[in-house]
Amino acid sequence: MNIIQRTLLLTILSACSCAAVAHDMAPAAKPQGATLLKNATVHTVLNGTLSHTDLLLEQGKIKTIGSNLSAAEARVIDLTGKHIYPGLIALDTTLGLTEISMVRSSNDTSDIGDDNPQLLAAAAYNPDSELLPTVRANGITHAQSTPRGDGLAGQSLLVNLDAWTIEDATHTATGQYHLYWPELPTVYADKARTEKAAEAYQQAVKRIKQHFNAAYRYQLGSASKQHQKEDIRWQALMPLFKGHGKLFVHADQQQAIEEAAALARQYQLPLVIVGGYDAWRLAEVLNEQHAAVIYTHCLDLPARPDEPIGQAFKIPGLLKKVGIPFAIGFSGDWDSRNLPLAAAQTVAWGLTQEEALKAITYDAAQIVGATGLGAIAEGYDASLVVSDGDILDPMTSKIEALYIDGRQIDLNNRHRQLYQKYLKR
């Protein structure tokens, strides 16, 4: 095969592979007129649970909540015996950035280097991903699409999971900067190896501090209108230093969180800790800085051999007890559909059912700066889940309908198609 033939074959195979990962569920059209959902149990998140309640949806918003509502020419849906919840919000996912994690051409989660604050998840997001319909089927309407990497990895955005383009999908896209704090050095039996690991850790932390110092000096130079060579990395960080964003630091261990908090305090940066296994131990430090936590270990084993088996499960309850604002996340891509199960796990370990639901809806929306989302209230986005049974109970919950901005979404997906296929075997 000559070079031209080989190039043509690779081009065809690449095009076929892209088509193979595009789902065939067309995004829902905007609703024509109003929709009236009647007689449901409504879990408002902010104002308790309302029985036998109606919701009137108009122009993508929740217009009215009450009993015995009526609206001329509205499409009426009787939901007697059903539950309505706010759409779930999955934080710290790579949805839309990866299709098959082991296939490099379908994995756009990271780039080379440890100083890439200019990279935007929006530039790589694929609204046609096969993973999105499978996640929607578990009640997730929105997700934070998050870059991975070392050091400053880039900027995430909050998207709705039913859209033709990234412009249609984007809900909140500004000021979500992600910093991956280096792993603390392991203590080995070999002293020389331990010292080498400690030195590598210190060098990695030193590089992070150098990057923030360079970015801060660049911002000062720009403010004073001094002539300087443009640097797209530090240019991208300028909104953060001006208070128009948040620094999401991925860290779990106490020392790492303390060092990250000190860096944020030095430059007066709004801070969110992602992971946050030891965050509850640092309540004074984090509360002083009005920091929040996206806790991502609800279904994990203990991090240390001397911890009780349920340690990871009860940390959200500990965060609540010490007053640290938090949301529950589930790091991953297709497996982020386990978000309601992760939240449910915390109910037996310190949170109430209402608090667990709030941690994957309203609290999640607040942390990423999404207004009018995550609760059922008048004027909020009509992003809702209709379930037969408790959405936090995977044994009894059955998602029957999903609405994003008032649009009823197709719940078909690749998993359901395969299920129906092999029923015929």
C-alpha positions as CSV (number, residue, x, y, z in Angstrom):
1,M,0.0,0.0,0.0
2,N,1.5,3.4,-1.0
3,I,1.5,6.5,1.2
4,I,-1.5,8.0,-0.5
5,Q,-3.6,4.8,-0.2
6,R,-2.6,4.5,3.5
7,T,-3.5,8.1,4.2
8,L,-6.9,7.7,2.5
9,L,-7.6,4.5,4.5
10,L,-6.7,6.2,7.8
11,T,-8.9,9.2,7.0
12,I,-11.9,6.9,6.2
13,L,-11.3,4.8,9.4
14,S,-11.1,8.0,11.5
15,A,-14.4,9.3,10.0
16,C,-16.1,6.0,10.7
17,S,-14.8,5.9,14.3
18,C,-16.3,9.5,14.9
19,A,-19.6,8.4,13.5
20,A,-19.6,5.3,15.6
21,V,-19.5,7.3,18.9
22,A,-22.4,9.6,17.9
23,H,-25.7,8.7,19.4
24,D,-28.9,8.8,17.3
25,M,-31.3,10.5,19.7
26,A,-32.1,14.0,18.3
27,P,-32.2,16.8,20.9
28,A,-35.7,17.8,22.0
29,A,-37.3,20.8,20.4
30,K,-38.5,23.7,22.4
31,P,-42.0,23.1,23.8
32,Q,-44.9,24.7,22.0
33,G,-47.0,26.4,24.7
34,A,-47.2,25.5,28.4
35,T,-47.0,22.1,30.1
36,L,-49.0,21.4,33.3
37,L,-47.7,18.5,35.5
38,K,-50.4,17.5,38.0
39,N,-50.9,15.7,41.3
40,A,-47.2,14.8,41.9
41,T,-45.1,14.6,45.0
42,V,-42.7,17.5,44.5
43,H,-39.3,17.6,46.1
44,T,-38.5,21.3,46.0
45,V,-35.1,21.0,47.8
46,L,-35.5,24.6,49.2
47,N,-39.1,24.4,50.6
48,G,-39.6,20.8,51.6
49,T,-41.7,18.1,49.9
50,L,-45.2,19.0,48.7
51,S,-47.8,16.3,48.2
52,H,-50.5,16.4,45.4
53,T,-48.9,19.4,43.8
54,D,-49.0,20.9,40.3
55,L,-46.2,22.6,38.3
56,L,-46.9,24.9,35.4
57,L,-44.0,25.1,33.0
58,E,-43.7,28.0,30.4
59,Q,-40.9,29.1,28.2
60,G,-38.4,26.7,29.8
61,K,-39.1,28.0,33.4
62,I,-41.3,27.0,36.3
63,K,-44.0,29.5,36.3
64,T,-46.3,28.4,39.1
65,I,-46.4,25.8,41.9
66,G,-49.6,25.0,43.6
67,S,-52.7,22.8,43.8
68,N,-55.6,22.5,41.3
69,L,-53.8,24.7,38.8
70,S,-55.2,25.2,35.3
71,A,-53.9,26.8,32.2
72,A,-55.7,27.3,28.9
73,E,-54.3,25.2,26.1
74,A,-51.6,23.8,28.3
75,R,-50.5,20.2,27.7
76,V,-51.7,18.4,30.9
77,I,-49.8,15.3,32.3
78,D,-51.3,13.5,35.2
79,L,-48.5,12.3,37.6
80,T,-50.5,10.9,40.4
81,G,-48.3,8.6,42.5
82,K,-45.1,9.9,40.9
83,H,-42.3,12.1,42.2
84,I,-40.8,15.2,40.7
85,Y,-37.2,16.2,41.5
86,P,-34.9,18.9,40.3
87,G,-32.5,17.6,37.6
88,L,-29.4,16.1,39.2
89,I,-26.1,17.9,38.6
90,A,-22.9,15.7,38.1
91,L,-19.7,17.6,39.1
92,D,-16.1,16.7,38.2
93,T,-16.9,14.5,35.2
94,T,-15.2,14.1,31.9
95,L,-18.5,13.7,30.0
96,G,-18.2,15.0,26.5
97,L,-14.4,14.9,26.6
98,T,-13.9,11.1,26.5
99,E,-15.7,8.3,24.7
100,I,-13.5,5.2,25.1
101,S,-10.8,6.1,27.7
102,M,-8.3,3.6,26.2
103,V,-8.6,4.9,22.7
104,R,-6.5,8.1,22.5
105,S,-8.3,9.6,19.5
106,S,-11.5,9.6,21.5
107,N,-10.0,11.0,24.8
108,D,-9.6,14.8,25.0
109,T,-9.4,15.1,28.8
110,S,-5.9,16.4,29.1
111,D,-2.9,17.9,27.3
112,I,0.9,18.0,27.7
113,G,2.4,20.1,30.5
114,D,1.4,21.5,33.9
115,D,0.6,25.1,33.0
116,N,-2.4,25.1,30.7
117,P,-5.0,27.4,32.3
118,Q,-5.9,28.6,28.8
119,L,-7.3,25.2,27.8
120,L,-11.1,25.1,27.6
121,A,-13.2,22.0,28.0
122,A,-15.7,23.7,25.7
123,A,-13.3,23.5,22.8
124,A,-13.3,19.7,23.0
125,Y,-16.8,18.9,24.3
126,N,-18.8,16.5,22.1
127,P,-22.6,17.0,22.5
128,D,-23.1,13.8,20.4
129,S,-21.3,11.5,22.9
130,E,-22.9,8.1,23.3
131,L,-22.4,8.4,27.1
132,L,-24.7,11.4,27.5
133,P,-28.0,9.5,27.0
134,T,-27.0,6.7,29.3
135,V,-26.3,9.2,32.1
136,R,-29.5,11.1,31.5
137,A,-31.5,7.9,32.1
138,N,-30.5,8.1,35.8
139,G,-31.9,11.6,36.2
140,I,-28.8,13.7,35.5
141,T,-29.7,16.8,33.5
142,H,-26.4,18.8,33.8
143,A,-22.8,18.0,34.2
144,Q,-19.5,19.8,34.9
145,S,-17.2,18.8,32.0
146,T,-13.8,19.0,33.6
147,P,-10.3,18.7,32.1
148,R,-7.7,16.4,33.7
149,G,-3.9,16.8,34.0
150,D,-1.1,18.0,36.2
151,G,-0.9,21.4,37.7
152,L,-3.1,23.9,36.0
153,A,-5.1,21.7,33.6
154,G,-7.6,24.2,32.2
155,Q,-11.2,25.4,32.6
156,S,-14.4,23.4,33.0
157,L,-17.9,24.3,32.1
158,L,-21.4,23.3,33.2
159,V,-23.5,21.8,30.3
160,N,-27.0,20.5,29.9
161,L,-26.9,16.9,28.5
162,D,-29.3,17.4,25.5
163,A,-28.0,19.8,22.8
164,W,-27.0,20.0,19.2
165,T,-23.9,22.2,19.8
166,I,-21.7,23.3,22.6
167,E,-23.3,26.8,22.4
168,D,-26.7,25.1,23.1
169,A,-25.3,22.9,25.8
170,T,-23.5,25.6,27.8
171,H,-25.1,26.7,31.0
172,T,-22.2,28.2,32.9
173,A,-18.8,28.5,31.3
174,T,-16.8,31.3,33.0
175,G,-14.2,31.1,35.7
176,Q,-13.9,27.4,36.6
177,Y,-10.1,27.0,36.8
178,H,-8.7,23.5,37.7
179,L,-5.5,22.9,39.6
180,Y,-4.4,19.3,40.3
181,W,-2.2,19.4,43.5
182,P,0.6,16.8,43.3
183,E,0.3,13.6,45.3
184,L,2.0,13.6,48.6
185,P,5.3,11.6,48.6
186,T,5.1,7.9,49.6
187,V,7.3,6.7,52.5
188,Y,9.3,3.7,51.3
189,A,11.5,1.3,53.2
190,D,14.4,2.6,51.1
191,K,15.4,5.9,52.6
192,A,17.0,7.2,49.4
193,R,13.8,6.4,47.4
194,T,11.7,8.3,50.1
195,E,13.9,11.3,49.8
196,K,13.7,11.3,46.0
197,A,9.9,11.1,46.2
198,A,9.8,14.0,48.7
199,E,12.1,16.1,46.5
200,A,9.9,15.4,43.4
201,Y,6.9,16.6,45.4
202,Q,8.6,19.8,46.6
203,Q,9.7,20.5,43.0
204,A,6.1,20.1,41.7
205,V,4.7,22.4,44.4
206,K,7.5,24.9,43.6
207,R,6.4,24.9,40.0
208,I,2.8,25.6,40.9
209,K,3.9,28.6,43.1
210,Q,6.1,29.9,40.3
211,H,3.2,29.7,37.8
212,F,0.9,31.6,40.1
213,N,3.6,34.2,40.9
214,A,4.2,34.7,37.2
215,A,0.4,35.0,36.5
216,Y,0.0,37.5,39.3
217,R,2.9,39.7,38.2
218,Y,1.5,39.5,34.6
219,Q,-1.9,40.7,36.0
220,L,-0.2,43.6,37.8
221,G,1.7,44.6,34.7
222,S,-1.5,44.6,32.7
223,A,-3.3,46.7,35.3
224,S,-0.6,49.3,35.2
225,K,-0.6,49.2,31.4
226,Q,3.1,48.4,31.2
227,H,4.3,47.0,27.9
228,Q,4.9,43.3,28.2
229,K,5.0,40.3,26.0
230,E,1.6,38.6,25.8
231,D,1.3,35.2,27.4
232,I,-1.9,33.3,26.7
233,R,-1.5,31.2,29.9
234,W,-1.4,34.1,32.3
235,Q,-3.8,36.1,30.1
236,A,-6.3,33.3,30.7
237,L,-5.8,33.5,34.5
238,M,-6.5,37.2,34.7
239,P,-10.2,36.9,35.4
240,L,-9.4,34.7,38.4
241,F,-7.2,37.3,40.0
242,K,-9.9,39.9,39.4
243,G,-12.5,37.9,41.3
244,H,-14.4,36.6,38.3
245,G,-13.9,32.9,38.9
246,K,-13.1,30.1,41.3
247,L,-10.0,28.0,41.7
248,F,-11.0,24.3,41.9
249,V,-8.1,22.5,43.6
250,H,-8.1,18.7,43.3
251,A,-6.6,17.4,46.6
252,D,-7.5,14.9,49.3
253,Q,-4.9,14.7,52.0
254,Q,-4.7,17.3,54.8
255,Q,-1.2,18.6,54.0
256,A,-2.1,19.1,50.3
257,I,-5.4,20.9,51.2
258,E,-3.6,23.1,53.7
259,E,-0.9,24.1,51.1
260,A,-3.6,24.7,48.4
261,A,-5.6,26.9,50.9
262,A,-2.5,28.9,51.7
263,L,-1.9,29.5,48.0
264,A,-5.5,30.7,47.5
265,R,-5.3,32.9,50.5
266,Q,-2.1,34.5,49.3
267,Y,-3.7,35.7,46.1
268,Q,-7.3,36.1,47.6
269,L,-8.7,33.5,45.2
270,P,-12.2,31.9,45.8
271,L,-11.5,28.2,46.6
272,V,-13.2,24.9,45.9
273,I,-11.6,21.7,47.0
274,V,-12.4,18.7,44.8
275,G,-12.0,15.3,46.3
276,G,-11.7,16.6,49.8
277,Y,-11.2,13.4,51.8
278,D,-9.6,15.2,54.7
279,A,-11.3,18.6,54.2
280,W,-13.5,18.1,57.3
281,R,-10.3,18.2,59.4
282,L,-9.6,21.7,58.2
283,A,-12.9,23.4,59.0
284,E,-11.3,26.5,60.6
285,V,-9.0,27.1,57.6
286,L,-11.6,26.5,54.9
287,N,-14.5,28.3,56.6
288,E,-12.2,31.4,57.1
289,Q,-11.7,31.5,53.4
290,H,-15.4,30.7,52.6
291,A,-14.2,27.7,50.7
292,A,-16.5,24.9,49.4
293,V,-15.9,21.2,48.8
294,I,-16.9,18.8,46.0
295,Y,-16.7,15.5,47.8
296,T,-16.1,12.6,45.4
297,H,-15.4,9.5,47.5
298,C,-18.9,8.4,48.7
299,L,-18.5,4.9,47.4
300,D,-14.8,4.5,48.2
301,L,-12.9,2.3,50.7
302,P,-11.0,4.0,53.5
303,A,-7.9,5.9,52.5
304,R,-5.8,4.6,55.4
305,P,-5.5,1.2,56.9
306,D,-6.3,2.4,60.5
307,E,-9.6,4.0,59.5
308,P,-13.1,2.4,60.0
309,I,-14.6,0.7,57.0
310,G,-17.3,3.4,56.7
311,Q,-15.0,6.4,56.9
312,A,-15.5,7.5,53.3
313,F,-19.3,7.2,53.6
314,K,-19.6,9.5,56.6
315,I,-17.4,12.4,55.5
316,P,-20.3,14.4,54.0
317,G,-22.0,14.2,57.4
318,L,-18.7,15.5,59.0
319,L,-18.5,18.4,56.5
320,K,-22.1,19.3,57.4
321,K,-21.3,19.1,61.1
322,V,-18.4,21.5,60.8
323,G,-20.2,23.9,58.5
324,I,-18.2,23.6,55.3
325,P,-20.4,24.1,52.2
326,F,-20.2,21.0,50.0
327,A,-21.7,19.1,47.1
328,I,-21.4,15.4,46.2
329,G,-19.7,14.6,43.0
330,F,-18.8,11.4,41.2
331,S,-15.5,11.6,39.2
332,G,-15.7,9.8,35.9
333,D,-17.5,9.7,32.6
334,W,-20.1,6.9,32.0
335,D,-20.0,5.9,35.7
336,S,-21.1,9.4,36.8
337,R,-24.6,7.9,36.4
338,N,-24.0,6.5,39.9
339,L,-24.3,9.9,41.4
340,P,-27.8,9.3,43.0
341,L,-26.4,6.0,44.5
342,A,-23.4,7.9,45.9
343,A,-25.7,10.5,47.5
344,A,-27.9,7.7,48.9
345,Q,-25.0,6.1,50.6
346,T,-24.5,9.2,52.8
347,V,-28.1,9.0,54.2
348,A,-27.2,6.0,56.4
349,W,-24.0,7.8,57.5
350,G,-25.0,11.3,58.8
351,L,-27.1,13.2,56.2
352,T,-30.8,13.3,56.0
353,Q,-32.4,12.4,52.7
354,E,-33.2,16.0,52.0
355,E,-29.6,17.0,52.6
356,A,-28.3,14.3,50.3
357,L,-30.6,15.4,47.5
358,K,-29.6,19.0,48.0
359,A,-26.0,18.0,47.7
360,I,-26.5,16.8,44.1
361,T,-28.8,19.5,43.0
362,Y,-28.9,23.0,44.5
363,D,-25.6,22.9,46.4
364,A,-23.9,21.6,43.3
365,A,-25.4,24.5,41.2
366,Q,-24.2,27.1,43.8
367,I,-20.6,25.8,43.8
368,V,-20.3,26.2,40.0
369,G,-22.1,29.5,40.0
370,A,-25.3,28.3,38.2
371,T,-28.2,30.5,39.1
372,G,-31.8,29.4,38.8
373,L,-30.9,25.7,38.8
374,G,-31.0,22.8,41.2
375,A,-34.3,23.5,42.9
376,I,-38.0,23.5,42.2
377,A,-39.1,27.1,42.7
378,E,-41.0,29.7,40.6
379,G,-38.7,31.3,38.1
380,Y,-36.1,28.5,38.1
381,D,-35.2,26.5,35.0
382,A,-37.7,23.7,34.3
383,S,-35.0,21.0,34.5
384,L,-36.8,18.2,36.2
385,V,-36.9,14.5,36.8
386,V,-40.1,12.4,37.0
387,S,-39.6,9.2,38.9
388,D,-41.7,6.3,40.0
389,G,-40.2,5.8,43.4
390,D,-37.4,7.4,45.4
391,I,-34.7,8.7,43.1
392,L,-32.0,7.9,45.7
393,D,-33.1,4.2,45.9
394,P,-31.7,2.3,42.9
395,M,-33.9,-0.7,43.8
396,T,-37.2,1.2,43.5
397,S,-36.5,4.2,41.4
398,K,-37.6,4.3,37.8
399,I,-37.0,7.4,35.8
400,E,-40.0,8.0,33.6
401,A,-39.5,11.4,32.2
402,L,-36.7,14.1,32.1
403,Y,-37.1,17.8,31.3
404,I,-34.3,20.2,30.5
405,D,-35.4,23.8,30.2
406,G,-39.0,22.6,29.8
407,R,-38.1,20.2,26.9
408,Q,-39.0,16.6,27.4
409,I,-35.9,14.5,26.7
410,D,-35.8,11.2,24.9
411,L,-34.7,8.6,27.5
412,N,-33.6,6.0,24.9
413,N,-29.9,5.1,24.9
414,R,-27.4,2.6,23.7
415,H,-27.8,0.5,26.9
416,R,-31.6,0.2,26.4
417,Q,-31.1,-0.7,22.8
418,L,-28.7,-3.5,23.6
419,Y,-31.0,-4.7,26.3
420,Q,-33.9,-5.0,23.9
421,K,-31.7,-6.6,21.3
422,Y,-30.5,-9.4,23.6
423,L,-34.0,-10.1,24.9
424,K,-34.6,-11.5,21.4
425,R,-31.7,-13.8,21.5
